[in-house]
């Protein structure tokens, strides 16, 4: 019977971790929405690059810019 108490505690801990993770994802989504509305509210046509904590992604994507430009254009 002690095994049931252990699994209950383990499942409660897992539920707590998943709840905190979900709340963090919602909070990050709200943060991104606020940052997006700040940039899009400018209206001057000057679209600045929004770099929100993923600088390595920009470093990985930048070498591919030349490859994308060399691809043939669509025929239609």
DRENTORKOL-3810 file (N, C-alpha, C; in nm, 4 decimals):
REM DRENTORKOL-3810
@n.u->0.0806; n.v->-0.1203; n.w->0.0000; ca.u->0.0000; ca.v->0.0000; ca.w->0.0000; c.u->0.0847; c.v->0.1265; c.w->0.0000
@n.u->0.2062; n.v->0.1159; n.w->0.0442; ca.u->0.2939; ca.v->0.2329; ca.w->0.0418; c.u->0.3277; c.v->0.2727; c.w->-0.1007
@n.u->0.3160; n.v->0.1755; n.w->-0.1896; ca.u->0.3447; ca.v->0.2019; ca.w->-0.3310; c.u->0.2423; c.v->0.2994; c.w->-0.3890
@n.u->0.1156; n.v->0.2882; n.w->-0.3461; ca.u->0.0119; ca.v->0.3793; ca.w->-0.3954; c.u->0.0417; c.v->0.5232; c.w->-0.3547
@n.u->0.0847; n.v->0.5422; n.w->-0.2327; ca.u->0.1191; ca.v->0.6764; ca.w->-0.1857; c.u->0.2367; c.v->0.7350; c.w->-0.2618
@n.u->0.3319; n.v->0.6502; n.w->-0.2955; ca.u->0.4479; ca.v->0.6968; ca.w->-0.3727; c.u->0.4054; c.v->0.7423; c.w->-0.5117
@n.u->0.3201; n.v->0.6614; n.w->-0.5773; ca.u->0.2763; ca.v->0.6982; ca.w->-0.7118; c.u->0.1870; c.v->0.8219; c.w->-0.7105
@n.u->0.1048; n.v->0.8362; n.w->-0.6071; ca.u->0.0230; ca.v->0.9567; ca.w->-0.5947; c.u->0.1113; c.v->1.0802; c.w->-0.5819
@n.u->0.2134; n.v->1.0706; n.w->-0.4993; ca.u->0.3059; ca.v->1.1828; ca.w->-0.4809; c.u->0.3804; c.v->1.2126; c.w->-0.6104
@n.u->0.4220; n.v->1.1078; n.w->-0.6801; ca.u->0.4941; ca.v->1.1250; ca.w->-0.8057; c.u->0.4053; c.v->1.1909; c.w->-0.9114
@n.u->0.2795; n.v->1.1477; n.w->-0.9199; ca.u->0.1876; ca.v->1.2066; ca.w->-1.0168; c.u->0.1529; c.v->1.3511; c.w->-0.9815
@n.u->0.1410; n.v->1.3813; n.w->-0.8535; ca.u->0.1160; ca.v->1.5197; ca.w->-0.8127; c.u->0.2342; c.v->1.6093; c.w->-0.8475
@n.u->0.3541; n.v->1.5573; n.w->-0.8280; ca.u->0.4736; ca.v->1.6330; ca.w->-0.8647; c.u->0.4802; c.v->1.6555; c.w->-1.0157
@n.u->0.4487; n.v->1.5519; n.w->-1.0931; ca.u->0.4466; ca.v->1.5655; ca.w->-1.2387; c.u->0.3403; c.v->1.6658; c.w->-1.2825
@n.u->0.2241; n.v->1.6612; n.w->-1.2202; ca.u->0.1173; ca.v->1.7554; ca.w->-1.2518; c.u->0.1603; c.v->1.8984; c.w->-1.2204
@n.u->0.2288; n.v->1.9177; n.w->-1.1098; ca.u->0.2774; ca.v->2.0505; ca.w->-1.0728; c.u->0.3786; c.v->2.1019; c.w->-1.1746
@n.u->0.4717; n.v->2.0164; n.w->-1.2145; ca.u->0.5739; ca.v->2.0570; ca.w->-1.3118; c.u->0.5096; c.v->2.0921; c.w->-1.4456
@n.u->0.4127; n.v->2.0119; n.w->-1.4895; ca.u->0.3454; ca.v->2.0414; ca.w->-1.6160; c.u->0.2631; c.v->2.1700; c.w->-1.6073
@n.u->0.2030; n.v->2.1963; n.w->-1.4925; ca.u->0.1272; ca.v->2.3203; ca.w->-1.4741; c.u->0.2187; c.v->2.4416; c.w->-1.4807
@n.u->0.3316; n.v->2.4354; n.w->-1.4131; ca.u->0.4270; ca.v->2.5467; ca.w->-1.4154; c.u->0.4815; c.v->2.5674; c.w->-1.5567
@n.u->0.5091; n.v->2.4580; n.w->-1.6271; ca.u->0.5581; ca.v->2.4685; ca.w->-1.7646; c.u->0.4538; c.v->2.5326; c.w->-1.8550
@n.u->0.3289; n.v->2.4928; n.w->-1.8404; ca.u->0.2216; ca.v->2.5517; ca.w->-1.9200; c.u->0.2031; c.v->2.6996; c.w->-1.8914
@n.u->0.2096; n.v->2.7371; n.w->-1.7650; ca.u->0.1978; ca.v->2.8787; ca.w->-1.7300; c.u->0.3149; c.v->2.9593; c.w->-1.7845
@n.u->0.4335; n.v->2.8998; n.w->-1.7834; ca.u->0.5498; ca.v->2.9691; ca.w->-1.8398; c.u->0.5332; c.v->2.9880; c.w->-1.9903
@n.u->0.4770; n.v->2.8895; n.w->-2.0587; ca.u->0.4551; ca.v->2.9024; ca.w->-2.2029; c.u->0.3523; c.v->3.0112; c.w->-2.2335
@n.u->0.2461; n.v->3.0169; n.w->-2.1543; ca.u->0.1454; ca.v->3.1215; ca.w->-2.1737; c.u->0.2061; c.v->3.2583; c.w->-2.1455
@n.u->0.2848; n.v->3.2691; n.w->-2.0398; ca.u->0.3502; ca.v->3.3965; ca.w->-2.0080; c.u->0.4450; c.v->3.4411; c.w->-2.1173
@n.u->0.5200; n.v->3.3479; n.w->-2.1732; ca.u->0.6116; ca.v->3.3820; ca.w->-2.2824; c.u->0.5332; c.v->3.4241; c.w->-2.4067
@n.u->0.4196; n.v->3.3606; n.w->-2.4306; ca.u->0.3352; ca.v->3.4005; ca.w->-2.5428; c.u->0.2820; c.v->3.5418; c.w->-2.5261
@n.u->0.2419; n.v->3.5763; n.w->-2.4055; ca.u->0.1950; ca.v->3.7129; ca.w->-2.3785; c.u->0.3087; c.v->3.8122; c.w->-2.3972
@n.u->0.4275; n.v->3.7763; n.w->-2.3517; ca.u->0.5441; ca.v->3.8631; ca.w->-2.3698; c.u->0.5723; c.v->3.8862; c.w->-2.5185
@n.u->0.5683; n.v->3.7803; n.w->-2.5977; ca.u->0.5920; ca.v->3.7949; ca.w->-2.7413; c.u->0.4835; c.v->3.8798; c.w->-2.8066
@n.u->0.3590; n.v->3.8639; n.w->-2.7626; ca.u->0.2504; ca.v->3.9443; ca.w->-2.8173; c.u->0.2695; c.v->4.0918; c.w->-2.7851
@n.u->0.3118; n.v->4.1227; n.w->-2.6638; ca.u->0.3365; ca.v->4.2620; ca.w->-2.6256; c.u->0.4508; c.v->4.3204; c.w->-2.7078
@n.u->0.5584; n.v->4.2444; n.w->-2.7256; ca.u->0.6710; ca.v->4.2931; ca.w->-2.8060; c.u->0.6297; c.v->4.3133; c.w->-2.9511
@n.u->0.5476; n.v->4.2234; n.w->-3.0038; ca.u->0.5022; ca.v->4.2340; ca.w->-3.1423; c.u->0.4129; c.v->4.3568; c.w->-3.1606
@n.u->0.3241; n.v->4.3826; n.w->-3.0637; ca.u->0.2384; ca.v->4.4998; ca.w->-3.0763; c.u->0.3176; c.v->4.6292; c.w->-3.0630
@n.u->0.4255; n.v->4.6276; n.w->-2.9835; ca.u->0.5101; ca.v->4.7475; ca.w->-2.9736; c.u->0.5758; c.v->4.7783; c.w->-3.1070
@n.u->0.6224; n.v->4.6757; n.w->-3.1752; ca.u->0.6914; ca.v->4.6968; ca.w->-3.3024; c.u->0.5923; c.v->4.7289; c.w->-3.4134
@n.u->0.4783; n.v->4.6596; n.w->-3.4167; ca.u->0.3833; ca.v->4.6818; ca.w->-3.5251; c.u->0.3058; c.v->4.8118; c.w->-3.5085
@n.u->0.3057; n.v->4.8713; n.w->-3.3910; ca.u->0.2333; ca.v->4.9960; ca.w->-3.3689; c.u->0.3081; c.v->5.1162; c.w->-3.4254
@n.u->0.4328; n.v->5.0979; n.w->-3.4675; ca.u->0.5119; ca.v->5.2090; ca.w->-3.5201; c.u->0.4478; c.v->5.2720; c.w->-3.6422
@n.u->0.4133; n.v->5.1917; n.w->-3.7418; ca.u->0.3443; ca.v->5.2412; ca.w->-3.8589; c.u->0.4289; c.v->5.3219; c.w->-3.9544
@n.u->0.5588; n.v->5.3352; n.w->-3.9328; ca.u->0.6412; ca.v->5.4158; ca.w->-4.0215; c.u->0.6999; c.v->5.3337; c.w->-4.1358
@n.u->0.6680; n.v->5.2055; n.w->-4.1415; ca.u->0.7190; ca.v->5.1222; ca.w->-4.2490; c.u->0.8598; c.v->5.0722; c.w->-4.2255
@n.u->0.9238; n.v->5.1158; n.w->-4.1212; ca.u->1.0579; ca.v->5.0704; ca.w->-4.0888; c.u->1.0460; c.v->4.9451; c.w->-4.0021
@n.u->1.0600; n.v->4.8306; n.w->-4.0661; ca.u->1.0445; ca.v->4.7046; ca.w->-3.9947; c.u->1.1801; c.v->4.6609; c.w->-3.9414
@n.u->1.1964; n.v->4.6710; n.w->-3.8123; ca.u->1.3220; ca.v->4.6289; ca.w->-3.7521; c.u->1.3154; c.v->4.4794; c.w->-3.7212
@n.u->1.4305; n.v->4.4182; n.w->-3.7140; ca.u->1.4385; ca.v->4.2759; ca.w->-3.6858; c.u->1.4134; c.v->4.2528; c.w->-3.5377
@n.u->1.3183; n.v->4.1672; n.w->-3.5088; ca.u->1.2857; ca.v->4.1354; ca.w->-3.3706; c.u->1.3679; c.v->4.0150; c.w->-3.3289
@n.u->1.4616; n.v->4.0352; n.w->-3.2389; ca.u->1.5509; ca.v->3.9302; ca.w->-3.1929; c.u->1.5190; c.v->3.9036; c.w->-3.0466
@n.u->1.4411; n.v->3.8005; n.w->-3.0191; ca.u->1.3919; ca.v->3.7760; ca.w->-2.8843; c.u->1.4546; c.v->3.6522; c.w->-2.8220
@n.u->1.5808; n.v->3.6554; n.w->-2.7988; ca.u->1.6415; ca.v->3.5462; ca.w->-2.7260; c.u->1.6776; c.v->3.4258; c.w->-2.8095
@n.u->1.6817; n.v->3.4377; n.w->-2.9391; ca.u->1.7228; ca.v->3.3275; ca.w->-3.0248; c.u->1.8342; c.v->3.3733; c.w->-3.1179
@n.u->1.9436; n.v->3.4241; n.w->-3.0633; ca.u->2.0509; ca.v->3.4722; ca.w->-3.1510; c.u->2.1192; c.v->3.3594; c.w->-3.2261
@n.u->2.1223; n.v->3.2402; n.w->-3.1686; ca.u->2.1856; ca.v->3.1283; ca.w->-3.2377; c.u->2.1057; c.v->3.0884; c.w->-3.3608
@n.u->1.9737; n.v->3.1055; n.w->-3.3556; ca.u->1.8920; ca.v->3.0745; ca.w->-3.4720; c.u->1.9259; c.v->3.1685; c.w->-3.5863
@n.u->1.9484; n.v->3.2954; n.w->-3.5570; ca.u->1.9869; ca.v->3.3905; ca.w->-3.6611; c.u->2.1240; c.v->3.3566; c.w->-3.7168
@n.u->2.2129; n.v->3.3076; n.w->-3.6330; ca.u->2.3463; ca.v->3.2696; ca.w->-3.6801; c.u->2.3403; c.v->3.1467; c.w->-3.7688
@n.u->2.2476; n.v->3.0578; n.w->-3.7408; ca.u->2.2346; ca.v->2.9365; ca.w->-3.8218; c.u->2.1646; c.v->2.9671; c.w->-3.9529
@n.u->2.0661; n.v->3.0554; n.w->-3.9507; ca.u->1.9870; ca.v->3.0833; ca.w->-4.0701; c.u->2.0621; c.v->3.1732; c.w->-4.1677
@n.u->2.1467; n.v->3.2617; n.w->-4.1199; ca.u->2.2105; ca.v->3.3591; ca.w->-4.2081; c.u->2.2943; c.v->3.2976; c.w->-4.3201
@n.u->2.3674; n.v->3.1870; n.w->-4.3023; ca.u->2.4400; ca.v->3.1309; ca.w->-4.4165; c.u->2.3480; c.v->3.0766; c.w->-4.5253
@n.u->2.2229; n.v->3.0501; n.w->-4.4913; ca.u->2.1309; ca.v->2.9939; ca.w->-4.5896; c.u->2.0714; c.v->3.1005; c.w->-4.6802
@n.u->2.0930; n.v->3.2270; n.w->-4.6518; ca.u->2.0360; ca.v->3.3325; ca.w->-4.7347; c.u->2.0874; c.v->3.3245; c.w->-4.8780
@n.u->2.2143; n.v->3.2969; n.w->-4.8967; ca.u->2.2692; ca.v->3.2865; ca.w->-5.0312; c.u->2.2097; c.v->3.1681; c.w->-5.1060
@n.u->2.1866; n.v->3.0590; n.w->-5.0366; ca.u->2.1302; ca.v->2.9404; ca.w->-5.1005; c.u->1.9883; c.v->2.9687; c.w->-5.1469
@n.u->1.9109; n.v->3.0389; n.w->-5.0656; ca.u->1.7733; ca.v->3.0702; ca.w->-5.1024; c.u->1.7706; c.v->3.1612; c.w->-5.2247
@n.u->1.8621; n.v->3.2554; n.w->-5.2344; ca.u->1.8654; ca.v->3.3456; ca.w->-5.3493; c.u->1.9059; c.v->3.2731; c.w->-5.4771
@n.u->1.9820; n.v->3.1659; n.w->-5.4657; ca.u->2.0270; ca.v->3.0922; ca.w->-5.5832; c.u->1.9238; c.v->2.9925; c.w->-5.6342
@n.u->1.8192; n.v->2.9680; n.w->-5.5589; ca.u->1.7166; ca.v->2.8746; ca.w->-5.6033; c.u->1.6433; c.v->2.9316; c.w->-5.7239
@n.u->1.5987; n.v->2.8462; n.w->-5.8165; ca.u->1.5253; ca.v->2.8966; ca.w->-5.9325; c.u->1.3900; c.v->2.9534; c.w->-5.8902
@n.u->1.3449; n.v->3.0523; n.w->-5.9635; ca.u->1.2157; ca.v->3.1146; ca.w->-5.9343; c.u->1.1033; c.v->3.0220; c.w->-5.9789
@n.u->0.9875; n.v->3.0386; n.w->-5.9202; ca.u->0.8724; ca.v->2.9570; ca.w->-5.9565; c.u->0.8298; c.v->2.9883; c.w->-6.0996
@n.u->0.7860; n.v->2.8885; n.w->-6.1720; ca.u->0.7513; ca.v->2.9072; ca.w->-6.3128; c.u->0.6149; c.v->2.9718; c.w->-6.3308
@n.u->0.5312; n.v->2.9706; n.w->-6.2295; ca.u->0.3957; ca.v->3.0237; ca.w->-6.2449; c.u->0.3836; c.v->3.1659; c.w->-6.2077
END
